[in-house]
Structures are given as C-alpha cells and as structure tokens.
C-alpha cells in the first residue's frame, strides 16, 4: 500500500513539472512564421526566415506580447504585429 501511495505521489509531482507548449502559424507579408510558447506562456520561440528568436512575455494592456532586444511579436485574436530590427509587419493566424 505504501508503494502505491508513493507511486501516485511521484506521478503527481512529475505531471506538475511537465512543460506546457503551444504553437501557432502566422503569415506576415506572405512569409509563414511559427510561434511556439512554453513555460506557462512566459517564453516563446519565433521561427522566421530560417532563424529562431527566443522571446520573453511582456506586460500588455491588450493581447499577448513577446519580445527580445531586436524582435517584438504582439498578438490579439487572430491578428499580430511583428517588428524585427525596426521593420513592422502585419500578420494573420492560419
């Protein structure tokens, strides 16, 4: 009986530690990008033009915003804005 309780407790701990990931595909100026969020949506990876950009979630009054020093990705509903090195693009989720 003790082994069963320990097994269940271990299973619950491991389940709680599982990282949650989501992904979405957007089209920005006819170019497809993928955004993969993880760690309770606090971090993200943006894949664009064969480059992966690690991003961190930022506070936003509306929508969800991720950024790093060169990239900003801000989404609300099925639309998003992508800014890479000052170049702004409008995106739509596929």
C-alpha positions as CSV (number, residue, x, y, z in Angstrom):
1,X,0.0,0.0,0.0
2,X,2.8,2.4,0.8
3,X,4.4,1.7,-2.6
4,X,1.2,2.6,-4.3
5,X,0.9,5.9,-2.4
6,X,4.5,6.8,-3.2
7,X,4.0,5.9,-6.9
8,X,0.9,8.1,-7.1
9,X,2.6,11.0,-5.3
10,X,5.6,10.7,-7.7
11,X,3.3,10.7,-10.6
12,X,1.5,13.8,-9.4
13,X,4.8,15.6,-9.0
14,X,6.1,14.6,-12.4
15,X,2.8,15.7,-14.0
16,X,3.0,19.1,-12.3
17,X,6.5,19.6,-13.7
18,X,5.6,18.9,-17.3
19,X,6.2,21.8,-19.6
20,X,3.2,23.1,-21.5
21,X,3.8,24.1,-25.1
22,X,1.5,25.7,-27.7
23,X,2.2,26.6,-31.3
24,X,0.6,28.7,-33.9
25,X,1.3,29.6,-37.5
26,X,1.0,33.2,-38.9
27,X,1.5,34.7,-42.3
28,X,3.4,38.1,-42.3
29,X,3.8,39.7,-45.7
30,X,3.4,36.4,-47.5
31,X,6.0,34.7,-45.3
32,X,5.0,32.0,-42.9
33,X,6.2,32.2,-39.3
34,X,5.7,29.8,-36.4
35,X,5.4,30.9,-32.7
36,X,5.9,28.3,-30.0
37,X,5.1,29.2,-26.5
38,X,6.1,27.3,-23.4
39,X,6.6,27.5,-19.6
40,X,3.0,28.7,-18.9
41,X,3.3,31.0,-21.9
42,X,6.1,33.1,-20.3
43,X,8.6,32.3,-23.1
44,X,8.3,31.8,-26.8
45,X,10.3,30.9,-29.9
46,X,9.6,32.7,-33.1
47,X,10.7,30.9,-36.3
48,X,11.1,33.2,-39.2
49,X,13.3,33.1,-42.3
50,X,15.2,30.1,-41.1
51,X,16.1,31.9,-37.8
52,X,14.8,31.1,-34.3
53,X,14.3,34.1,-32.0
54,X,13.9,33.4,-28.2
55,X,11.3,35.8,-26.8
56,X,10.0,36.6,-23.3
57,X,6.5,37.6,-22.5
58,X,5.9,41.3,-21.7
59,X,3.1,43.1,-19.9
60,X,0.4,44.2,-22.2
61,X,-2.9,46.0,-21.7
62,X,-4.4,44.1,-24.5
63,X,-3.4,40.9,-26.3
64,X,-0.2,38.9,-25.7
65,X,3.2,40.5,-26.3
66,X,6.6,38.8,-26.5
67,X,10.0,40.5,-27.2
68,X,13.7,40.5,-27.0
69,X,16.2,43.3,-27.9
70,X,15.5,43.0,-31.7
71,X,12.1,41.4,-32.1
72,X,8.6,42.3,-30.9
73,X,5.6,39.9,-31.6
74,X,2.3,41.2,-30.4
75,X,-0.9,39.2,-31.0
76,X,-4.6,39.8,-30.3
77,X,-7.2,37.3,-31.5
78,X,-6.1,36.1,-35.0
79,X,-4.0,39.1,-35.9
80,X,-0.5,40.0,-34.9
81,X,2.2,42.6,-35.4
82,X,5.8,41.5,-35.9
83,X,8.7,44.0,-35.7
84,X,12.2,42.8,-36.4
85,X,15.0,45.3,-36.3
86,X,12.5,48.1,-36.8
87,X,10.7,46.6,-39.8
88,X,7.0,46.3,-38.9
89,X,4.7,43.6,-40.5
90,X,1.1,42.8,-40.1
91,X,0.3,39.1,-39.6
92,X,-2.7,36.8,-39.6
93,X,-3.0,33.5,-37.9
94,X,-3.5,30.5,-40.2
